[in-house]
Amino acid sequence: MEPVAGRASDVAALLAAYDEQMRPAEVANLPAGVHAERDGPIFRVVGQYRGFIASPVDLTLDGDGLDVLIARQRGFFAARGEAVEWKSRALVARRADLAAARGVRHLQVDASDDSRPILQRLGFVAVTTTTPYVWTPPAPAGAE
């Protein structure tokens, strides 16, 4: 079995390659009617059925500045009636760093299984899972 240190350097190299090659592609060559808007350190991709936010590895924001940026994006897409997807391990990593600096021992992250490898690289350990349910009320009588 390969030593952990060797795997850590491989992971770091892969993450660096992703940041260099894939992140720029998130806001390039967009379909007709879709465009990217810069808002501080992030790009909003607008014009799809849902919003998408791409961010650099280091947002260069913390605390109130980061909270304001998040609220602004949430408000922007809510005003458009669109859900939003934020692709950023940097955001989770920054929140984890802030929590650790403040002495917080446990941090909850709700994420899909796709995020598991990213969260594990950041040092998160899954302790439980949640199962999402969607309830649709029955149609009123005669509304069919």
Chimera marker file (.cmm) of the C-alpha trace (Angstrom):
<marker_set name="trace">
<marker id="1" x="0.000" y="0.000" z="0.000" r="1" g="1" b="0" radius="0.5"/>
<marker id="2" x="1.288" y="3.449" z="-0.916" r="1" g="1" b="0" radius="0.5"/>
<marker id="3" x="2.173" y="5.747" z="2.010" r="1" g="1" b="0" radius="0.5"/>
<marker id="4" x="-0.385" y="8.407" z="2.873" r="1" g="1" b="0" radius="0.5"/>
<marker id="5" x="2.108" y="11.204" z="2.206" r="1" g="1" b="0" radius="0.5"/>
<marker id="6" x="2.462" y="10.049" z="-1.412" r="1" g="1" b="0" radius="0.5"/>
<marker id="7" x="-1.278" y="10.038" z="-1.901" r="1" g="1" b="0" radius="0.5"/>
<marker id="8" x="-1.583" y="13.467" z="-0.305" r="1" g="1" b="0" radius="0.5"/>
<marker id="9" x="0.831" y="14.948" z="-2.859" r="1" g="1" b="0" radius="0.5"/>
<marker id="10" x="-1.080" y="13.216" z="-5.685" r="1" g="1" b="0" radius="0.5"/>
<marker id="11" x="-4.336" y="14.660" z="-4.387" r="1" g="1" b="0" radius="0.5"/>
<marker id="12" x="-2.791" y="18.128" z="-4.123" r="1" g="1" b="0" radius="0.5"/>
<marker id="13" x="-1.533" y="17.861" z="-7.706" r="1" g="1" b="0" radius="0.5"/>
<marker id="14" x="-4.945" y="16.750" z="-8.963" r="1" g="1" b="0" radius="0.5"/>
<marker id="15" x="-6.707" y="19.581" z="-7.132" r="1" g="1" b="0" radius="0.5"/>
<marker id="16" x="-4.228" y="22.103" z="-8.546" r="1" g="1" b="0" radius="0.5"/>
<marker id="17" x="-4.803" y="20.757" z="-12.067" r="1" g="1" b="0" radius="0.5"/>
<marker id="18" x="-8.561" y="21.003" z="-11.552" r="1" g="1" b="0" radius="0.5"/>
<marker id="19" x="-8.280" y="24.597" z="-10.361" r="1" g="1" b="0" radius="0.5"/>
<marker id="20" x="-6.060" y="25.543" z="-13.297" r="1" g="1" b="0" radius="0.5"/>
<marker id="21" x="-7.900" y="23.724" z="-16.074" r="1" g="1" b="0" radius="0.5"/>
<marker id="22" x="-11.521" y="23.166" z="-15.051" r="1" g="1" b="0" radius="0.5"/>
<marker id="23" x="-12.508" y="26.243" z="-13.072" r="1" g="1" b="0" radius="0.5"/>
<marker id="24" x="-12.072" y="28.616" z="-16.037" r="1" g="1" b="0" radius="0.5"/>
<marker id="25" x="-14.238" y="26.262" z="-18.139" r="1" g="1" b="0" radius="0.5"/>
<marker id="26" x="-17.155" y="26.746" z="-15.733" r="1" g="1" b="0" radius="0.5"/>
<marker id="27" x="-17.765" y="30.232" z="-17.145" r="1" g="1" b="0" radius="0.5"/>
<marker id="28" x="-16.503" y="29.846" z="-20.743" r="1" g="1" b="0" radius="0.5"/>
<marker id="29" x="-18.269" y="28.623" z="-23.878" r="1" g="1" b="0" radius="0.5"/>
<marker id="30" x="-21.715" y="29.014" z="-22.349" r="1" g="1" b="0" radius="0.5"/>
<marker id="31" x="-24.888" y="28.160" z="-24.308" r="1" g="1" b="0" radius="0.5"/>
<marker id="32" x="-26.830" y="30.870" z="-26.149" r="1" g="1" b="0" radius="0.5"/>
<marker id="33" x="-28.714" y="33.083" z="-23.717" r="1" g="1" b="0" radius="0.5"/>
<marker id="34" x="-26.471" y="32.155" z="-20.799" r="1" g="1" b="0" radius="0.5"/>
<marker id="35" x="-23.790" y="34.506" z="-19.512" r="1" g="1" b="0" radius="0.5"/>
<marker id="36" x="-21.385" y="34.875" z="-16.598" r="1" g="1" b="0" radius="0.5"/>
<marker id="37" x="-21.355" y="37.937" z="-14.338" r="1" g="1" b="0" radius="0.5"/>
<marker id="38" x="-18.511" y="38.726" z="-11.971" r="1" g="1" b="0" radius="0.5"/>
<marker id="39" x="-19.471" y="39.685" z="-8.427" r="1" g="1" b="0" radius="0.5"/>
<marker id="40" x="-16.347" y="40.201" z="-6.345" r="1" g="1" b="0" radius="0.5"/>
<marker id="41" x="-14.347" y="36.975" z="-6.253" r="1" g="1" b="0" radius="0.5"/>
<marker id="42" x="-17.080" y="34.810" z="-7.825" r="1" g="1" b="0" radius="0.5"/>
<marker id="43" x="-18.852" y="34.382" z="-11.148" r="1" g="1" b="0" radius="0.5"/>
<marker id="44" x="-22.618" y="33.962" z="-11.405" r="1" g="1" b="0" radius="0.5"/>
<marker id="45" x="-23.808" y="31.974" z="-14.397" r="1" g="1" b="0" radius="0.5"/>
<marker id="46" x="-27.203" y="33.358" z="-15.354" r="1" g="1" b="0" radius="0.5"/>
<marker id="47" x="-29.855" y="32.406" z="-17.895" r="1" g="1" b="0" radius="0.5"/>
<marker id="48" x="-30.402" y="28.736" z="-17.153" r="1" g="1" b="0" radius="0.5"/>
<marker id="49" x="-33.221" y="27.062" z="-15.250" r="1" g="1" b="0" radius="0.5"/>
<marker id="50" x="-31.064" y="27.430" z="-12.107" r="1" g="1" b="0" radius="0.5"/>
<marker id="51" x="-28.225" y="29.651" z="-11.037" r="1" g="1" b="0" radius="0.5"/>
<marker id="52" x="-24.640" y="28.487" z="-10.795" r="1" g="1" b="0" radius="0.5"/>
<marker id="53" x="-21.799" y="30.123" z="-8.889" r="1" g="1" b="0" radius="0.5"/>
<marker id="54" x="-18.163" y="29.410" z="-9.614" r="1" g="1" b="0" radius="0.5"/>
<marker id="55" x="-15.507" y="30.588" z="-7.212" r="1" g="1" b="0" radius="0.5"/>
<marker id="56" x="-11.746" y="30.477" z="-6.868" r="1" g="1" b="0" radius="0.5"/>
<marker id="57" x="-10.069" y="28.242" z="-4.315" r="1" g="1" b="0" radius="0.5"/>
<marker id="58" x="-9.464" y="31.236" z="-2.041" r="1" g="1" b="0" radius="0.5"/>
<marker id="59" x="-12.394" y="33.637" z="-1.844" r="1" g="1" b="0" radius="0.5"/>
<marker id="60" x="-10.220" y="36.139" z="0.070" r="1" g="1" b="0" radius="0.5"/>
<marker id="61" x="-13.238" y="36.855" z="2.288" r="1" g="1" b="0" radius="0.5"/>
<marker id="62" x="-14.198" y="35.784" z="5.756" r="1" g="1" b="0" radius="0.5"/>
<marker id="63" x="-16.677" y="36.612" z="8.480" r="1" g="1" b="0" radius="0.5"/>
<marker id="64" x="-19.108" y="39.385" z="7.619" r="1" g="1" b="0" radius="0.5"/>
<marker id="65" x="-17.706" y="39.848" z="4.110" r="1" g="1" b="0" radius="0.5"/>
<marker id="66" x="-18.361" y="36.212" z="3.262" r="1" g="1" b="0" radius="0.5"/>
<marker id="67" x="-21.825" y="36.335" z="4.825" r="1" g="1" b="0" radius="0.5"/>
<marker id="68" x="-22.691" y="39.410" z="2.727" r="1" g="1" b="0" radius="0.5"/>
<marker id="69" x="-21.457" y="37.727" z="-0.475" r="1" g="1" b="0" radius="0.5"/>
<marker id="70" x="-23.530" y="34.593" z="0.220" r="1" g="1" b="0" radius="0.5"/>
<marker id="71" x="-26.648" y="36.608" z="1.070" r="1" g="1" b="0" radius="0.5"/>
<marker id="72" x="-26.234" y="38.722" z="-2.070" r="1" g="1" b="0" radius="0.5"/>
<marker id="73" x="-26.068" y="35.618" z="-4.286" r="1" g="1" b="0" radius="0.5"/>
<marker id="74" x="-29.007" y="33.981" z="-2.555" r="1" g="1" b="0" radius="0.5"/>
<marker id="75" x="-31.029" y="37.180" z="-2.941" r="1" g="1" b="0" radius="0.5"/>
<marker id="76" x="-30.028" y="37.629" z="-6.578" r="1" g="1" b="0" radius="0.5"/>
<marker id="77" x="-31.207" y="34.172" z="-7.614" r="1" g="1" b="0" radius="0.5"/>
<marker id="78" x="-34.270" y="34.217" z="-5.341" r="1" g="1" b="0" radius="0.5"/>
<marker id="79" x="-35.412" y="37.423" z="-7.102" r="1" g="1" b="0" radius="0.5"/>
<marker id="80" x="-35.148" y="35.501" z="-10.389" r="1" g="1" b="0" radius="0.5"/>
<marker id="81" x="-37.094" y="32.570" z="-8.932" r="1" g="1" b="0" radius="0.5"/>
<marker id="82" x="-34.134" y="30.252" z="-9.490" r="1" g="1" b="0" radius="0.5"/>
<marker id="83" x="-32.401" y="27.757" z="-7.249" r="1" g="1" b="0" radius="0.5"/>
<marker id="84" x="-28.645" y="28.210" z="-7.066" r="1" g="1" b="0" radius="0.5"/>
<marker id="85" x="-25.732" y="25.798" z="-7.013" r="1" g="1" b="0" radius="0.5"/>
<marker id="86" x="-22.460" y="26.976" z="-5.506" r="1" g="1" b="0" radius="0.5"/>
<marker id="87" x="-19.471" y="24.900" z="-6.575" r="1" g="1" b="0" radius="0.5"/>
<marker id="88" x="-16.792" y="25.714" z="-4.060" r="1" g="1" b="0" radius="0.5"/>
<marker id="89" x="-14.793" y="23.543" z="-1.789" r="1" g="1" b="0" radius="0.5"/>
<marker id="90" x="-13.202" y="26.849" z="-0.808" r="1" g="1" b="0" radius="0.5"/>
<marker id="91" x="-16.450" y="27.991" z="0.790" r="1" g="1" b="0" radius="0.5"/>
<marker id="92" x="-16.770" y="24.860" z="2.928" r="1" g="1" b="0" radius="0.5"/>
<marker id="93" x="-13.046" y="24.899" z="3.699" r="1" g="1" b="0" radius="0.5"/>
<marker id="94" x="-13.170" y="28.556" z="4.788" r="1" g="1" b="0" radius="0.5"/>
<marker id="95" x="-16.180" y="27.949" z="7.021" r="1" g="1" b="0" radius="0.5"/>
<marker id="96" x="-14.405" y="24.931" z="8.554" r="1" g="1" b="0" radius="0.5"/>
<marker id="97" x="-11.272" y="27.024" z="9.169" r="1" g="1" b="0" radius="0.5"/>
<marker id="98" x="-13.324" y="29.763" z="10.842" r="1" g="1" b="0" radius="0.5"/>
<marker id="99" x="-15.140" y="27.214" z="12.994" r="1" g="1" b="0" radius="0.5"/>
<marker id="100" x="-11.863" y="25.606" z="14.077" r="1" g="1" b="0" radius="0.5"/>
<marker id="101" x="-10.334" y="29.009" z="14.863" r="1" g="1" b="0" radius="0.5"/>
<marker id="102" x="-13.337" y="29.741" z="17.085" r="1" g="1" b="0" radius="0.5"/>
<marker id="103" x="-12.969" y="26.443" z="18.929" r="1" g="1" b="0" radius="0.5"/>
<marker id="104" x="-15.950" y="24.731" z="17.317" r="1" g="1" b="0" radius="0.5"/>
<marker id="105" x="-15.363" y="20.967" z="17.388" r="1" g="1" b="0" radius="0.5"/>
<marker id="106" x="-18.278" y="19.871" z="15.198" r="1" g="1" b="0" radius="0.5"/>
<marker id="107" x="-19.610" y="21.367" z="12.004" r="1" g="1" b="0" radius="0.5"/>
<marker id="108" x="-22.641" y="20.131" z="10.098" r="1" g="1" b="0" radius="0.5"/>
<marker id="109" x="-22.609" y="20.115" z="6.318" r="1" g="1" b="0" radius="0.5"/>
<marker id="110" x="-25.590" y="18.972" z="4.279" r="1" g="1" b="0" radius="0.5"/>
<marker id="111" x="-24.234" y="17.777" z="0.961" r="1" g="1" b="0" radius="0.5"/>
<marker id="112" x="-24.829" y="15.193" z="-1.720" r="1" g="1" b="0" radius="0.5"/>
<marker id="113" x="-22.810" y="12.004" z="-2.032" r="1" g="1" b="0" radius="0.5"/>
<marker id="114" x="-20.901" y="13.728" z="-4.841" r="1" g="1" b="0" radius="0.5"/>
<marker id="115" x="-19.372" y="16.029" z="-2.233" r="1" g="1" b="0" radius="0.5"/>
<marker id="116" x="-18.165" y="13.218" z="0.030" r="1" g="1" b="0" radius="0.5"/>
<marker id="117" x="-14.607" y="13.009" z="-1.452" r="1" g="1" b="0" radius="0.5"/>
<marker id="118" x="-14.188" y="16.776" z="-1.230" r="1" g="1" b="0" radius="0.5"/>
<marker id="119" x="-15.387" y="16.918" z="2.370" r="1" g="1" b="0" radius="0.5"/>
<marker id="120" x="-13.190" y="13.980" z="3.347" r="1" g="1" b="0" radius="0.5"/>
<marker id="121" x="-10.136" y="15.735" z="1.855" r="1" g="1" b="0" radius="0.5"/>
<marker id="122" x="-11.009" y="18.706" z="4.054" r="1" g="1" b="0" radius="0.5"/>
<marker id="123" x="-10.967" y="16.439" z="7.113" r="1" g="1" b="0" radius="0.5"/>
<marker id="124" x="-14.722" y="15.938" z="7.548" r="1" g="1" b="0" radius="0.5"/>
<marker id="125" x="-15.933" y="12.562" z="8.784" r="1" g="1" b="0" radius="0.5"/>
<marker id="126" x="-19.483" y="11.427" z="8.077" r="1" g="1" b="0" radius="0.5"/>
<marker id="127" x="-21.273" y="10.632" z="11.328" r="1" g="1" b="0" radius="0.5"/>
<marker id="128" x="-24.821" y="10.244" z="10.047" r="1" g="1" b="0" radius="0.5"/>
<marker id="129" x="-26.960" y="10.805" z="7.000" r="1" g="1" b="0" radius="0.5"/>
<marker id="130" x="-30.252" y="12.470" z="6.303" r="1" g="1" b="0" radius="0.5"/>
<marker id="131" x="-32.921" y="11.342" z="3.908" r="1" g="1" b="0" radius="0.5"/>
<marker id="132" x="-34.700" y="14.142" z="2.080" r="1" g="1" b="0" radius="0.5"/>
<marker id="133" x="-38.413" y="13.784" z="1.507" r="1" g="1" b="0" radius="0.5"/>
<marker id="134" x="-40.654" y="15.875" z="-0.697" r="1" g="1" b="0" radius="0.5"/>
<marker id="135" x="-44.330" y="16.144" z="0.089" r="1" g="1" b="0" radius="0.5"/>
<marker id="136" x="-46.813" y="17.269" z="-2.507" r="1" g="1" b="0" radius="0.5"/>
<marker id="137" x="-50.233" y="18.117" z="-1.137" r="1" g="1" b="0" radius="0.5"/>
<marker id="138" x="-53.176" y="16.484" z="-2.891" r="1" g="1" b="0" radius="0.5"/>
<marker id="139" x="-55.001" y="18.590" z="-5.434" r="1" g="1" b="0" radius="0.5"/>
<marker id="140" x="-58.166" y="20.185" z="-4.058" r="1" g="1" b="0" radius="0.5"/>
<marker id="141" x="-61.355" y="18.399" z="-5.025" r="1" g="1" b="0" radius="0.5"/>
<marker id="142" x="-62.490" y="19.446" z="-8.482" r="1" g="1" b="0" radius="0.5"/>
<marker id="143" x="-59.141" y="21.058" z="-9.386" r="1" g="1" b="0" radius="0.5"/>
<marker id="144" x="-58.074" y="18.259" z="-11.702" r="1" g="1" b="0" radius="0.5"/>
<link id1="1" id2="2" r="1" g="1" b="0" radius="0.2"/>
<link id1="2" id2="3" r="1" g="1" b="0" radius="0.2"/>
<link id1="3" id2="4" r="1" g="1" b="0" radius="0.2"/>
<link id1="4" id2="5" r="1" g="1" b="0" radius="0.2"/>
<link id1="5" id2="6" r="1" g="1" b="0" radius="0.2"/>
<link id1="6" id2="7" r="1" g="1" b="0" radius="0.2"/>
<link id1="7" id2="8" r="1" g="1" b="0" radius="0.2"/>
<link id1="8" id2="9" r="1" g="1" b="0" radius="0.2"/>
<link id1="9" id2="10" r="1" g="1" b="0" radius="0.2"/>
<link id1="10" id2="11" r="1" g="1" b="0" radius="0.2"/>
<link id1="11" id2="12" r="1" g="1" b="0" radius="0.2"/>
<link id1="12" id2="13" r="1" g="1" b="0" radius="0.2"/>
<link id1="13" id2="14" r="1" g="1" b="0" radius="0.2"/>
<link id1="14" id2="15" r="1" g="1" b="0" radius="0.2"/>
<link id1="15" id2="16" r="1" g="1" b="0" radius="0.2"/>
<link id1="16" id2="17" r="1" g="1" b="0" radius="0.2"/>
<link id1="17" id2="18" r="1" g="1" b="0" radius="0.2"/>
<link id1="18" id2="19" r="1" g="1" b="0" radius="0.2"/>
<link id1="19" id2="20" r="1" g="1" b="0" radius="0.2"/>
<link id1="20" id2="21" r="1" g="1" b="0" radius="0.2"/>
<link id1="21" id2="22" r="1" g="1" b="0" radius="0.2"/>
<link id1="22" id2="23" r="1" g="1" b="0" radius="0.2"/>
<link id1="23" id2="24" r="1" g="1" b="0" radius="0.2"/>
<link id1="24" id2="25" r="1" g="1" b="0" radius="0.2"/>
<link id1="25" id2="26" r="1" g="1" b="0" radius="0.2"/>
<link id1="26" id2="27" r="1" g="1" b="0" radius="0.2"/>
<link id1="27" id2="28" r="1" g="1" b="0" radius="0.2"/>
<link id1="28" id2="29" r="1" g="1" b="0" radius="0.2"/>
<link id1="29" id2="30" r="1" g="1" b="0" radius="0.2"/>
<link id1="30" id2="31" r="1" g="1" b="0" radius="0.2"/>
<link id1="31" id2="32" r="1" g="1" b="0" radius="0.2"/>
<link id1="32" id2="33" r="1" g="1" b="0" radius="0.2"/>
<link id1="33" id2="34" r="1" g="1" b="0" radius="0.2"/>
<link id1="34" id2="35" r="1" g="1" b="0" radius="0.2"/>
<link id1="35" id2="36" r="1" g="1" b="0" radius="0.2"/>
<link id1="36" id2="37" r="1" g="1" b="0" radius="0.2"/>
<link id1="37" id2="38" r="1" g="1" b="0" radius="0.2"/>
<link id1="38" id2="39" r="1" g="1" b="0" radius="0.2"/>
<link id1="39" id2="40" r="1" g="1" b="0" radius="0.2"/>
<link id1="40" id2="41" r="1" g="1" b="0" radius="0.2"/>
<link id1="41" id2="42" r="1" g="1" b="0" radius="0.2"/>
<link id1="42" id2="43" r="1" g="1" b="0" radius="0.2"/>
<link id1="43" id2="44" r="1" g="1" b="0" radius="0.2"/>
<link id1="44" id2="45" r="1" g="1" b="0" radius="0.2"/>
<link id1="45" id2="46" r="1" g="1" b="0" radius="0.2"/>
<link id1="46" id2="47" r="1" g="1" b="0" radius="0.2"/>
<link id1="47" id2="48" r="1" g="1" b="0" radius="0.2"/>
<link id1="48" id2="49" r="1" g="1" b="0" radius="0.2"/>
<link id1="49" id2="50" r="1" g="1" b="0" radius="0.2"/>
<link id1="50" id2="51" r="1" g="1" b="0" radius="0.2"/>
<link id1="51" id2="52" r="1" g="1" b="0" radius="0.2"/>
<link id1="52" id2="53" r="1" g="1" b="0" radius="0.2"/>
<link id1="53" id2="54" r="1" g="1" b="0" radius="0.2"/>
<link id1="54" id2="55" r="1" g="1" b="0" radius="0.2"/>
<link id1="55" id2="56" r="1" g="1" b="0" radius="0.2"/>
<link id1="56" id2="57" r="1" g="1" b="0" radius="0.2"/>
<link id1="57" id2="58" r="1" g="1" b="0" radius="0.2"/>
<link id1="58" id2="59" r="1" g="1" b="0" radius="0.2"/>
<link id1="59" id2="60" r="1" g="1" b="0" radius="0.2"/>
<link id1="60" id2="61" r="1" g="1" b="0" radius="0.2"/>
<link id1="61" id2="62" r="1" g="1" b="0" radius="0.2"/>
<link id1="62" id2="63" r="1" g="1" b="0" radius="0.2"/>
<link id1="63" id2="64" r="1" g="1" b="0" radius="0.2"/>
<link id1="64" id2="65" r="1" g="1" b="0" radius="0.2"/>
<link id1="65" id2="66" r="1" g="1" b="0" radius="0.2"/>
<link id1="66" id2="67" r="1" g="1" b="0" radius="0.2"/>
<link id1="67" id2="68" r="1" g="1" b="0" radius="0.2"/>
<link id1="68" id2="69" r="1" g="1" b="0" radius="0.2"/>
<link id1="69" id2="70" r="1" g="1" b="0" radius="0.2"/>
<link id1="70" id2="71" r="1" g="1" b="0" radius="0.2"/>
<link id1="71" id2="72" r="1" g="1" b="0" radius="0.2"/>
<link id1="72" id2="73" r="1" g="1" b="0" radius="0.2"/>
<link id1="73" id2="74" r="1" g="1" b="0" radius="0.2"/>
<link id1="74" id2="75" r="1" g="1" b="0" radius="0.2"/>
<link id1="75" id2="76" r="1" g="1" b="0" radius="0.2"/>
<link id1="76" id2="77" r="1" g="1" b="0" radius="0.2"/>
<link id1="77" id2="78" r="1" g="1" b="0" radius="0.2"/>
<link id1="78" id2="79" r="1" g="1" b="0" radius="0.2"/>
<link id1="79" id2="80" r="1" g="1" b="0" radius="0.2"/>
<link id1="80" id2="81" r="1" g="1" b="0" radius="0.2"/>
<link id1="81" id2="82" r="1" g="1" b="0" radius="0.2"/>
<link id1="82" id2="83" r="1" g="1" b="0" radius="0.2"/>
<link id1="83" id2="84" r="1" g="1" b="0" radius="0.2"/>
<link id1="84" id2="85" r="1" g="1" b="0" radius="0.2"/>
<link id1="85" id2="86" r="1" g="1" b="0" radius="0.2"/>
<link id1="86" id2="87" r="1" g="1" b="0" radius="0.2"/>
<link id1="87" id2="88" r="1" g="1" b="0" radius="0.2"/>
<link id1="88" id2="89" r="1" g="1" b="0" radius="0.2"/>
<link id1="89" id2="90" r="1" g="1" b="0" radius="0.2"/>
<link id1="90" id2="91" r="1" g="1" b="0" radius="0.2"/>
<link id1="91" id2="92" r="1" g="1" b="0" radius="0.2"/>
<link id1="92" id2="93" r="1" g="1" b="0" radius="0.2"/>
<link id1="93" id2="94" r="1" g="1" b="0" radius="0.2"/>
<link id1="94" id2="95" r="1" g="1" b="0" radius="0.2"/>
<link id1="95" id2="96" r="1" g="1" b="0" radius="0.2"/>
<link id1="96" id2="97" r="1" g="1" b="0" radius="0.2"/>
<link id1="97" id2="98" r="1" g="1" b="0" radius="0.2"/>
<link id1="98" id2="99" r="1" g="1" b="0" radius="0.2"/>
<link id1="99" id2="100" r="1" g="1" b="0" radius="0.2"/>
<link id1="100" id2="101" r="1" g="1" b="0" radius="0.2"/>
<link id1="101" id2="102" r="1" g="1" b="0" radius="0.2"/>
<link id1="102" id2="103" r="1" g="1" b="0" radius="0.2"/>
<link id1="103" id2="104" r="1" g="1" b="0" radius="0.2"/>
<link id1="104" id2="105" r="1" g="1" b="0" radius="0.2"/>
<link id1="105" id2="106" r="1" g="1" b="0" radius="0.2"/>
<link id1="106" id2="107" r="1" g="1" b="0" radius="0.2"/>
<link id1="107" id2="108" r="1" g="1" b="0" radius="0.2"/>
<link id1="108" id2="109" r="1" g="1" b="0" radius="0.2"/>
<link id1="109" id2="110" r="1" g="1" b="0" radius="0.2"/>
<link id1="110" id2="111" r="1" g="1" b="0" radius="0.2"/>
<link id1="111" id2="112" r="1" g="1" b="0" radius="0.2"/>
<link id1="112" id2="113" r="1" g="1" b="0" radius="0.2"/>
<link id1="113" id2="114" r="1" g="1" b="0" radius="0.2"/>
<link id1="114" id2="115" r="1" g="1" b="0" radius="0.2"/>
<link id1="115" id2="116" r="1" g="1" b="0" radius="0.2"/>
<link id1="116" id2="117" r="1" g="1" b="0" radius="0.2"/>
<link id1="117" id2="118" r="1" g="1" b="0" radius="0.2"/>
<link id1="118" id2="119" r="1" g="1" b="0" radius="0.2"/>
<link id1="119" id2="120" r="1" g="1" b="0" radius="0.2"/>
<link id1="120" id2="121" r="1" g="1" b="0" radius="0.2"/>
<link id1="121" id2="122" r="1" g="1" b="0" radius="0.2"/>
<link id1="122" id2="123" r="1" g="1" b="0" radius="0.2"/>
<link id1="123" id2="124" r="1" g="1" b="0" radius="0.2"/>
<link id1="124" id2="125" r="1" g="1" b="0" radius="0.2"/>
<link id1="125" id2="126" r="1" g="1" b="0" radius="0.2"/>
<link id1="126" id2="127" r="1" g="1" b="0" radius="0.2"/>
<link id1="127" id2="128" r="1" g="1" b="0" radius="0.2"/>
<link id1="128" id2="129" r="1" g="1" b="0" radius="0.2"/>
<link id1="129" id2="130" r="1" g="1" b="0" radius="0.2"/>
<link id1="130" id2="131" r="1" g="1" b="0" radius="0.2"/>
<link id1="131" id2="132" r="1" g="1" b="0" radius="0.2"/>
<link id1="132" id2="133" r="1" g="1" b="0" radius="0.2"/>
<link id1="133" id2="134" r="1" g="1" b="0" radius="0.2"/>
<link id1="134" id2="135" r="1" g="1" b="0" radius="0.2"/>
<link id1="135" id2="136" r="1" g="1" b="0" radius="0.2"/>
<link id1="136" id2="137" r="1" g="1" b="0" radius="0.2"/>
<link id1="137" id2="138" r="1" g="1" b="0" radius="0.2"/>
<link id1="138" id2="139" r="1" g="1" b="0" radius="0.2"/>
<link id1="139" id2="140" r="1" g="1" b="0" radius="0.2"/>
<link id1="140" id2="141" r="1" g="1" b="0" radius="0.2"/>
<link id1="141" id2="142" r="1" g="1" b="0" radius="0.2"/>
<link id1="142" id2="143" r="1" g="1" b="0" radius="0.2"/>
<link id1="143" id2="144" r="1" g="1" b="0" radius="0.2"/>
</marker_set>
